[in-house]
Amino acid sequence: MTIAFQGMQDCHTQTKVNFPAEMDLKAFKSNIFNELKSDKVELRPKDTIIGATPRIGFMRLLFNRLTKEQIDGINQSGKLPKNAKFVENMGKINIAWNLADITTGTHELPKGYEVKNDIFGFTHVVREGTKNIFIK
């Protein structure tokens, strides 16, 4: 038979830990807990590289909902990552998903244009200096 049916013969033996007489158990416990309480968890802000092309996920590209950090990165660097392109469609420039580099367009922001969000959070490519009630 196996151990699963028979069990282990010597599993009920217990070892007793003997502390030295000069060691105070209460003082030992209080020192450990005081050290644990002194630890603090601090969150560091994300390291952002100025002028670097931001990473943009597929769903954000599909629904045109880029974050403020991504928009600032695009406007500063003037470029999109490899998975996105600026595409001109009937005179209007949009950001499109670039699957296996088959989308016709460019990774560089056209001269005189910038990327902005509207009040609903959707991303648009507009001419520089464009102001509107809906565009932030």
C-alpha positions in Angstrom: 0.0 0.0 0.0 1.0 3.6 -0.4 1.5 6.4 2.1 -1.9 7.8 1.1 -3.7 4.8 2.7 -1.3 4.0 5.5 -0.2 7.5 6.5 3.2 8.3 8.0 4.2 6.6 11.2 6.3 9.5 12.8 4.1 12.4 11.8 2.9 13.2 15.4 6.3 13.9 16.9 6.7 17.6 17.9 9.9 19.4 18.6 9.9 21.9 21.3 11.9 25.1 20.9 13.8 26.1 24.0 14.6 29.7 24.3 17.7 30.7 26.3 16.9 31.9 29.8 18.3 35.4 29.2 16.1 35.9 26.1 12.7 37.6 26.9 10.0 36.4 24.5 7.8 39.5 24.9 10.7 41.8 24.1 11.6 39.7 21.1 8.0 39.9 19.7 7.7 43.6 20.3 10.9 44.3 18.5 9.8 42.3 15.4 6.4 44.1 15.3 8.0 47.5 15.7 10.3 46.9 12.8 7.4 45.7 10.6 5.3 48.8 11.4 8.1 51.1 10.3 8.0 49.9 6.7 6.3 52.3 4.3 5.2 51.6 0.8 5.7 54.5 -1.5 4.6 54.6 -5.1 7.0 56.3 -7.5 5.6 58.3 -10.4 6.0 56.7 -13.8 9.2 57.6 -15.5 8.3 59.3 -18.8 10.8 60.0 -21.5 10.2 63.4 -23.1 9.9 63.1 -26.8 9.6 59.4 -26.9 6.9 57.7 -28.9 4.3 56.3 -26.6 2.9 52.7 -26.7 -0.8 52.6 -27.7 -3.0 49.6 -27.4 -5.3 48.2 -30.0 -8.5 49.0 -28.3 -7.4 52.6 -27.7 -6.7 52.9 -31.4 -9.9 51.2 -32.4 -12.1 53.6 -30.4 -9.9 56.7 -30.7 -9.6 57.2 -27.0 -6.0 58.1 -26.2 -4.8 59.2 -22.8 -3.4 62.6 -22.0 0.1 61.2 -21.7 -0.1 59.5 -25.1 -1.3 62.7 -26.7 1.5 64.7 -25.1 4.0 62.1 -26.3 2.7 62.2 -29.9 2.6 66.0 -30.0 6.2 66.3 -28.6 7.8 63.6 -30.7 5.7 64.1 -33.8 5.5 60.3 -34.4 3.2 57.4 -33.8 4.4 53.9 -32.8 4.6 51.1 -35.3 1.1 49.8 -34.7 -0.6 53.2 -35.7 -0.5 55.5 -38.7 -2.0 58.9 -39.7 -4.4 58.2 -42.5 -6.0 60.8 -44.8 -9.7 60.1 -45.5 -11.6 62.5 -47.7 -9.5 65.5 -46.5 -9.6 64.6 -42.9 -6.6 63.0 -41.0 -7.3 60.2 -38.6 -5.3 57.8 -36.5 -5.7 54.2 -37.7 -4.5 50.8 -36.6 -1.6 49.5 -38.6 -1.8 45.8 -39.0 1.4 44.3 -40.4 2.3 47.6 -42.1 -0.4 47.3 -44.8 -2.3 50.5 -43.8 -1.5 53.4 -46.2 -0.4 56.4 -44.3 2.5 57.8 -42.3 3.9 57.5 -38.8 4.9 61.1 -38.6 2.5 63.9 -37.6 1.8 66.1 -40.6 3.1 69.7 -40.4 0.6 72.1 -39.0 -1.4 69.5 -37.2 -1.7 68.4 -33.6 -3.6 65.7 -31.6 -6.2 66.7 -29.1 -9.1 65.2 -27.1 -12.6 66.5 -27.2 -14.7 66.9 -24.0 -16.1 63.4 -24.4 -12.6 61.8 -24.5 -12.3 61.0 -28.2 -9.1 61.8 -30.0 -8.9 64.0 -33.1 -6.1 65.2 -35.3 -6.7 69.0 -35.8 -4.8 72.0 -37.2 -2.5 73.7 -34.7 -4.3 76.4 -32.7 -7.8 75.0 -33.3 -10.2 76.1 -30.6 -13.8 74.9 -30.1 -16.4 74.4 -27.5 -15.8 70.6 -27.7 -12.0 70.5 -28.2 -10.0 70.8 -25.1 
